[in-house]
Amino acid sequence: MSTTPDTSLPTEISPEALGFKRELRLTTPVVFLPPALDIVPQLLVFLGDEEKNGELLAELIRVDPGLTANVLRVANSAAFAGAYRMENLSAAVLRLGLREVYRIVLQVVASPVFLNATQPGASSLDLWQHSLQSAVAAQVLARWLGEDSELAFTAGLLHDVGKLIFHQLFGKDYIVMVHDAQAQNALLYQREFARYQTDHAAVGGRLLKRWNFPDTMIHTVQFHHELAKCPKPDVRLVSLIFASNLLAHKIAEPSPFPPHLLAGSPAVLKNLGLGSIDDLWVYAAEAKQAFDREHARLVSR
């Protein structure tokens, strides 16, 4: 989409700034400032008062013509078909509500980041589908468990963003690592740390910090594989994202569920008030239906 970059944030980030050790001798900077993604922290602030902030949300979006066009395209898709077409963002907010428009914006902004068509081999990582599945699963769980559904959706969508950095820096070698870990039922973040002395969760947390995301969101991405290291106030949300990641794999088709991902799940289930993994699987059908709806409205024209 056509956008005007925000010059207040750098478009290049050194690997060392994202936690990669100097010994790896990575001299190429990471080129990673997706158009408009840096507005997400501002959008999160608006969710506190829907009635007051609806027009402010529209004003923030409309400065980017490409983003505006894409949001209206989704809002006018078959999934939201109404008696009349929405021609402006204010109408979209009025009809759909601020939170629905926020989710549309987030997905429109994030989808080209995870699809990452400019990076050879990135499609084999299937990050966009898994990220969207995790996001809707997190939203479903949040609604049932009394948590902030938009915060959960955002954290679910961005929890694996660090994998994009690994792929940009290490290319085919990283893709081989991912597929080998899957084939051998091994935990990817442990393989990453063994080779690179950091992992995608830690790198993703540093990236979100540079984008000025709130600490809660940073911690959720940073510690979604290592719950024991998470600050106590954010343990429940991190547990929810861990669980949504499991649900995302559960509803993925036709892939079988990878059993090694259950490592650490007893503590997560306890934090969420769930007695067993079967109590989590109760939400799988609803998460699958939610994913199908979200996917359909994004691809409809």
Secondary structure, DSSP 4 states (H G I P E B T S, - for coil): ------TTS-SEE-GGGGT--GGG---SPEE---TTGGGHHHHHHHTT-HHHHHHHHHHHHHTSHHHHHHHHHHHTSGGG--SS---SHHHHHHHH-HHHHHHHHHHHHHHHHHH-TTSTTGGGG-HHHHHHHHHHHHHHHHHHHTS-HHHHHHHHHHTTTHHHHHHHHHHHHHHHHHHHHHHTT--HHHHHHHHHSS-HHHHHHHHHHHTT--HHHHHHHHTTT-GGGS-GGGHHHHHHHHHHHHHHHHH-SSPPP-GGGGTTHHHHHHHTT--SHHHHHTTHHHHHHHHHHHHHHHH--
